[in-house]
Amino acid sequence: MKVPLLDLKPQYETLKDEIQKAIAELSATQMFILGPHVVEFEEKAAKYCQSGYGCAVSSGSDALLIALMVENIGPGDEVITTPYTFFATAGAIARVGATPVFADIDPITYNINPALIEEKITSRTKAIIPVHLYGQSADMEPIMQIAKKHGLIVIEDAAQSIGAECNGRRSGSIGDYGCLSFFPSKNLGCFGDAGMVVTNDKEKAHRLEVFRNHGSEPKYHHHFIGGNFRMDALQAVILNVKLPHLDEWTTKRQLNALDYHNLLDGVKGITLPQTAAWTTRHVFNQYIIRIHDGKRQKVWDALKKADIGCDVYYPIPLHLQPCFQYLGHKKGDFPEAEKAADETLAIPIFPDLTIEQKQYVAATIADAMR
Ligand SMILES: *Cc1c(COP(=O)(O)O)cnc(C)c1O
């Protein structure tokens, strides 16, 4: 049996007619940049995230970048984030000329450990970027308290966590900004690259809009240097068709996680994903198992041999990346991030997984661990 890590085709099949009709209608208008479909999606997606405003942008990476830009964060400034995330989080900080400052993760949720943030704060610290990895929120209450106490901006990297909840509040709506990605492998994926910044602050929302279009306001008058961070209308029409189905796909991901939990319960030497006390909704962008005793490679090999997709998110923590050598870190600086990079493995969790596929994945893992 073949089980891909991600298969988007069954989902497309169910929406094919609707999506093709929407694309055909847009094509007839030949209006490709921003426009009414983008505005409609901004309103619906912001509401879904319990946020007041949405600014549709070109990617999740650009969402992080533009949030830092509108806050005028740049050279000489420091931004605290996790070393265990997709590259874009720290990449955005470095791209505006600021310095990424890492704080190690909590080994249970793999998200930044709030207890390690305050010791990293200096007079140059401007912001904190917590990442809600794999679809589970970081522990936002202490993070917001620290930010308030020190006057810091909070930019949530919610690329993997649309619809996730922390104590009943939606991912992206808690900090000053929430950054979403609609990359095809995210829970709400488009047909290419797109992203969004959500915020509850009208003034911030306005600045985002101006920066998204080269800082132009009014047209051809530039008070700021922004960029071209616009979302294609084509992506917005597709996302408008898909958004109403997101909750049903999330429920399927949660059921897959529950099935794995039951199927893998009792397998010695692995730790299954755990739901934190503050997590009131986990959206399982990934299902991550931790494999102890140096056996990850063994499980990896067994899965590949059985035609089952799996991957490591992420094999090298950011403080050990060659491009961040200038930060002066060494192995051992962030032990929990390093341990997670060595021990974790992502297995298939996409909504359309069948029970037979889940049983086959679980049996293959159990077998490899025996
Ligand atoms: C995917 C992702 C991004 C970047 O989003 P893109 O749309 O691919 O640019 C940023 N942060 C995290 C945690 C991600 O998973």
Ligand as a Chemical Component Dictionary entry (heavy atoms), coordinates in Angstrom:
data_LIG
# 
_chem_comp.id                   LIG 
_chem_comp.type                 NON-POLYMER 
_chem_comp.pdbx_formal_charge   0 
_chem_comp.three_letter_code    LIG 
# 
loop_
_chem_comp_atom.comp_id 
_chem_comp_atom.atom_id 
_chem_comp_atom.alt_atom_id 
_chem_comp_atom.type_symbol 
_chem_comp_atom.charge 
_chem_comp_atom.model_Cartn_x 
_chem_comp_atom.model_Cartn_y 
_chem_comp_atom.model_Cartn_z 
_chem_comp_atom.pdbx_ordinal 
LIG C1 C1 C 0 5.332 27.655 5.771  1  
LIG C2 C2 C 0 5.873 28.462 6.865  2  
LIG C3 C3 C 0 6.285 29.795 6.681  3  
LIG C4 C4 C 0 6.391 30.435 5.341  4  
LIG O1 O1 O 0 5.281 30.420 4.563  5  
LIG P1 P1 P 0 5.414 30.498 2.953  6  
LIG O2 O2 O 0 4.014 30.783 2.528  7  
LIG O3 O3 O 0 5.907 29.166 2.497  8  
LIG O4 O4 O 0 6.338 31.595 2.614  9  
LIG C5 C5 C 0 6.696 30.504 7.792  10 
LIG N1 N1 N 0 6.733 29.950 9.002  11 
LIG C6 C6 C 0 6.362 28.678 9.223  12 
LIG C7 C7 C 0 6.413 28.139 10.620 13 
LIG C8 C8 C 0 5.937 27.882 8.168  14 
LIG O5 O5 O 0 5.589 26.620 8.383  15 
# 
loop_
_chem_comp_bond.comp_id 
_chem_comp_bond.atom_id_1 
_chem_comp_bond.atom_id_2 
_chem_comp_bond.value_order 
_chem_comp_bond.pdbx_ordinal 
LIG C1 C2 SING 1  
LIG C2 C3 SING 2  
LIG C2 C8 DOUB 3  
LIG C3 C4 SING 4  
LIG C3 C5 DOUB 5  
LIG C4 O1 SING 6  
LIG O1 P1 SING 7  
LIG P1 O2 DOUB 8  
LIG P1 O3 SING 9  
LIG P1 O4 SING 10 
LIG C5 N1 SING 11 
LIG N1 C6 DOUB 12 
LIG C6 C7 SING 13 
LIG C6 C8 SING 14 
LIG C8 O5 SING 15 
# 
